């Protein structure tokens, strides 16, 4: 898997080996976030179900209802939004879905903190980086 040079990656890009699925990583991330920040970030963080097989008519209906192709896995609506695409810890076992990189790039262009995370550890590292406002020091 190749990463766009304008999108920051959190996690160990050299890791290879057995690792949980993206779904398990997302469950672990959201559980930790909601346990540690139950009255703030844990209340507003969300995952938009955007993948999966559907018929042409289902896809058209969902698009008309507001579904956006490539929407990222972890979204935290805040003064500066947190937009994170979660991939497996061993990123060679993941692939880009149609529109995901474009979504991240446009989110960044519009002022969001946009990143890719490898596993829940990478996602939590990205969250802490964003929460502590360290991203303000890195070139947008």
Long-range contacts (C-beta under 8 A, 24 or more apart in sequence): 1-87, 1-91, 1-92, 1-94, 1-95, 1-96, 3-116, 4-101, 4-104, 4-105, 6-105, 6-108, 7-101, 7-104, 7-105, 7-108, 7-114, 7-115, 7-116, 8-114, 8-115, 8-116, 8-126, 8-135, 8-138, 9-115, 9-116, 9-117, 9-118, 9-122, 10-115, 10-116, 10-117, 10-118, 10-122, 10-123, 10-125, 10-126, 10-129, 11-89, 11-91, 11-117, 11-118, 11-119, 11-121, 11-122, 11-123, 11-125, 12-89, 12-118, 12-122, 13-91, 13-118, 15-89, 15-90, 15-118, 16-90, 16-92, 17-90, 18-90, 19-88, 19-89, 19-90, 19-93, 19-119, 20-88, 20-89, 20-119, 21-88, 22-73, 22-86, 22-87, 22-88, 22-94, 25-86, 25-88, 25-89, 25-119, 25-120, 25-123, 26-73, 26-74, 26-86, 26-120, 28-120, 29-74, 29-86, 29-120, 29-123, 29-124, 30-74, 32-120, 32-124, 33-124, 33-127, 41-76, 41-127, 41-131, 44-76, 44-77, 44-78, 45-74, 45-75, 45-76, 45-82, 46-74, 46-75, 46-76, 46-77, 47-73, 47-74, 47-75, 48-75, 51-97, 68-99, 68-103, 69-98, 69-99, 69-103, 70-97, 70-98, 70-99, 70-100, 70-101, 70-102, 70-103, 71-103, 72-100, 72-103, 72-104, 72-107, 72-114, 74-117, 74-123, 74-127, 76-127, 76-130, 80-111, 80-112, 80-113, 80-130, 80-135, 81-107, 81-111, 81-112, 81-113, 82-112, 82-113, 82-126, 82-127, 82-130, 83-107, 83-108, 83-112, 83-113, 83-114, 83-115, 84-114, 84-115, 84-116, 84-117, 84-123, 84-126, 84-127, 85-115, 85-116, 85-117, 86-116, 86-117, 86-119, 86-120, 86-122, 86-123, 87-116, 87-117, 87-118, 87-119, 88-118, 88-119, 89-118, 89-119, 89-121, 89-122, 90-118, 91-118, 108-140, 111-140
